[in-house]
Amino acid sequence: MTQMRVDGADIQALGEALLGVADDLATVPTHAGAAEGLPPGRARGALDTLLGNWMHVRHETAKQVADLGQAAVVAGTAYVRVEDQTAQSLVSGQDAP
């Protein structure tokens, strides 16, 4: 029989780590990889378009990772709370929540 163990504290820590990744993605300097130094022309325009799309995708990814991280923090916290309440109810002989 396959068993699975879920550790709420690990889920919570994963969420916090994901929030850190989201912050890092969101705070990459705007000028990183800019087309500075290229003469005006088709190549510079193409690079500006590419970098603009990259910045847009990076910001969208940061938002999605932040949402996932926040959900993991909430889920991990809830899991730990339910585990604690269940353990306490077993000790005191009450019905589990």
N, C-alpha and C positions, 0 to 999 in steps of 0.2 A: 504494500500500500504506500502510495506517495504521500509524504507529509510536506507541508509548507509552513514556514515560520515567518511571521511578520513582526518586525520590531518597529513600533511606533516612533521611538527616539531616532532610529536610523532614517525613517521616512522624513521626520522633521528636519534632521541634519541635511538630508539630500535637498529638501526644499530650500533651506538656507544657503546651501552651496549654489543652487540654481539661481537664486536671487543675486548672489555675487557675480555669477557669469553674466546675468542680464545687465547688471550695473557696468561691468567691464565692456560689454558690447555697446551699450548706450553712450559710453564716455570715450570711445576712440576719437582722437582729435579729428576734426573735420578736414584738416589739411593733410591727413595721412594719405599718401599716394597721389596728391594733387598733381595736376598737369603743369605745375610751375616749371619754368625752364624750357618748355616746348614752344617753338614759334607758333604764331597764330596759323590756323589752317585746318585741313580736314582731320589730321591725326589728333590735334589738340581737342577739337570739337568732339571727336569720337571718344577720346579718353574722358573728357568731362561728362559725356552722356553715360559712359560705363560706370564712372565713379559715382555719379548721381544715383544711378540705379543700385549700385552696391550700397550706398549710404541708406537708401530707402529700404532695401531688403534687410540690412543690418538693424535698422531701427524696428522694423516689423518683427524680426526674429527676437530682438531684445524684449519686446513687449510680450510675445508668446512665451518665452522662457520665464519671464517674470510672473506671468499668470500661472504657469505650471509650477513654479517654485512656491508661489503663495498657496496654491491648492495643496501641494505636498505638505507644507507647514501646517495648514489647517487640518488635513487628514491625519498627519502624525500626532498632532496635539489631541485630536478627538480620540484616536486609537489608544493613546497612553491614558487618557482620562477614563475611557470605558474599561480598560484593563485594570486600572487602580480601583474603580468602583466595584467591578466584579470580584476582584480579590478581597476587597473589604467586606462585601456582602457575604462571601463564603466564610470569612473568619467570624463574622458576627451572626451568621445563620439567617440572614435576610434573603429575600428574593433578589436575584440579579436584576440590574436595570434593563 
